[in-house]
């Protein structure tokens, strides 16, 4: 299947898929769930064997200037990921509670406020890949652990 046909099938812009494939931008977990669904596999199957540090290598040294890829991606049509956001929030809450941490403790550990963690868990805030990686590390969890809960 072509990149364009796949992007159309999951209601994404072809450019956004290209940006992800080239590693110019880290995917949000909601995007990973959508891509997995489009491929007919579970998120854990898509993430199986990936290293938490596998993403984020292609970052610009000037964090304040948006890259061309970010500029293009920002023009993509927004989507409603409320089901995926709720599933992700619930999964992260389960992992946090299993780790015996409060939202404030989790936030402090990863450099965000406890309110940020609360908003993610209640599907009121999106989650950046680097924050997800930090939360998983703080909880002593892996992508596979998260994927099992999301399945």
C-alpha positions as CSV (number, residue, x, y, z in Angstrom):
1,X,0.0,0.0,0.0
2,X,1.3,3.4,-0.8
3,X,2.0,6.0,1.8
4,X,-0.8,8.2,0.4
5,X,-3.3,5.3,0.4
6,X,-2.4,4.4,4.0
7,X,-2.7,8.0,5.1
8,X,-6.1,8.3,3.5
9,X,-7.3,5.1,5.1
10,X,-6.5,6.4,8.6
11,X,-7.6,10.0,7.8
12,X,-4.1,11.5,8.1
13,X,-2.3,13.8,5.7
14,X,0.4,12.0,3.6
15,X,2.9,14.6,4.7
16,X,2.3,13.8,8.3
17,X,3.0,10.1,7.7
18,X,6.1,10.9,5.8
19,X,7.4,13.1,8.6
20,X,6.9,10.3,11.1
21,X,8.5,7.7,8.8
22,X,11.6,9.9,8.4
23,X,11.9,10.4,12.1
24,X,11.5,14.2,11.9
25,X,8.9,14.2,14.6
26,X,8.0,11.9,17.4
27,X,4.5,10.4,17.2
28,X,1.9,11.0,19.9
29,X,0.6,7.8,21.4
30,X,-2.8,8.6,19.9
31,X,-1.1,8.6,16.5
32,X,0.5,5.2,17.3
33,X,-2.9,3.8,18.2
34,X,-4.4,5.1,15.0
35,X,-1.6,3.7,12.9
36,X,-1.8,0.4,14.6
37,X,-5.6,0.3,14.0
38,X,-5.0,1.1,10.3
39,X,-2.5,-1.7,10.1
40,X,-4.9,-4.1,11.7
41,X,-2.6,-4.8,14.7
42,X,-2.6,-3.8,18.4
43,X,-0.6,-0.9,19.7
44,X,1.6,-3.3,21.7
45,X,2.3,-5.3,18.5
46,X,3.4,-2.0,16.8
47,X,5.6,-1.1,19.8
48,X,6.9,-4.5,20.6
49,X,10.7,-4.5,20.8
50,X,11.1,-0.7,20.5
51,X,13.5,1.0,22.8
52,X,12.1,4.1,24.7
53,X,15.2,6.0,23.4
54,X,14.5,5.0,19.8
55,X,12.5,8.2,19.2
56,X,13.7,11.7,19.6
57,X,17.1,11.3,18.0
58,X,16.3,13.7,15.1
59,X,15.8,16.8,17.2
60,X,16.9,20.2,16.1
61,X,19.6,21.9,18.3
62,X,17.5,25.1,18.2
63,X,14.4,24.0,20.2
64,X,12.8,27.4,19.9
65,X,12.6,27.4,16.1
66,X,10.0,25.1,14.6
67,X,11.3,22.8,12.0
68,X,9.9,22.7,8.5
69,X,8.3,19.3,9.4
70,X,6.6,20.9,12.5
71,X,5.3,23.8,10.4
72,X,3.8,21.4,7.9
73,X,2.4,19.1,10.6
74,X,0.8,22.1,12.4
75,X,-1.4,22.7,9.3
76,X,-2.8,19.1,9.4
77,X,-6.4,18.8,10.2
78,X,-7.0,18.2,13.9
79,X,-8.6,14.9,14.8
80,X,-10.7,13.8,17.7
81,X,-8.7,11.3,19.7
82,X,-10.9,11.3,22.8
83,X,-11.2,7.5,22.9
84,X,-7.5,7.0,22.7
85,X,-6.8,9.9,25.1
86,X,-9.1,8.3,27.7
87,X,-7.5,4.9,27.2
88,X,-4.0,6.3,27.5
89,X,-4.9,8.3,30.6
90,X,-6.5,5.3,32.3
91,X,-3.4,3.2,31.4
92,X,-1.0,5.7,32.8
93,X,-3.1,6.1,35.9
94,X,-2.9,2.3,36.4
95,X,0.8,2.3,36.0
96,X,1.3,5.3,38.3
97,X,-0.8,3.7,41.0
98,X,1.0,0.4,40.6
99,X,4.2,2.3,41.1
100,X,2.8,3.8,44.3
101,X,3.1,7.4,43.2
102,X,0.8,10.4,43.6
103,X,0.2,12.7,40.6
104,X,2.3,15.3,42.3
105,X,5.2,12.9,42.8
106,X,5.0,11.7,39.2
107,X,5.0,15.2,37.9
108,X,7.9,16.3,40.1
109,X,9.9,13.2,39.0
110,X,9.5,14.0,35.3
111,X,9.6,17.8,35.5
112,X,5.9,18.7,35.1
113,X,3.2,19.8,37.6
114,X,1.0,17.2,39.2
115,X,-1.9,19.0,37.5
116,X,-0.3,18.1,34.1
117,X,-0.3,14.5,35.1
118,X,-3.9,14.7,36.3
119,X,-5.0,16.4,33.0
120,X,-3.3,13.6,30.9
121,X,-5.0,10.9,33.0
122,X,-8.4,12.6,32.6
123,X,-7.9,13.0,28.8
124,X,-7.9,16.8,29.1
125,X,-4.3,17.3,27.8
126,X,-2.2,15.7,25.1
127,X,1.1,14.0,25.9
128,X,4.4,14.6,24.3
129,X,6.6,11.6,23.5
130,X,9.4,12.7,25.8
131,X,7.0,13.2,28.7
132,X,5.5,9.7,28.1
133,X,9.0,8.2,28.1
134,X,9.8,10.0,31.4
135,X,6.6,8.9,33.0
136,X,7.2,5.2,32.0
137,X,10.7,5.4,33.4
138,X,9.3,6.9,36.7
139,X,6.8,4.2,36.9
140,X,9.3,1.5,36.2
141,X,7.3,0.5,33.2
142,X,8.0,-0.3,29.5
143,X,6.2,0.4,26.3
144,X,5.2,-3.2,26.3
145,X,3.6,-2.8,29.7
146,X,1.6,0.2,28.4
147,X,0.7,-1.6,25.3
148,X,-0.7,-4.6,27.2
149,X,-3.0,-2.3,29.2
150,X,-4.1,-0.5,26.0
151,X,-4.9,-3.7,24.2
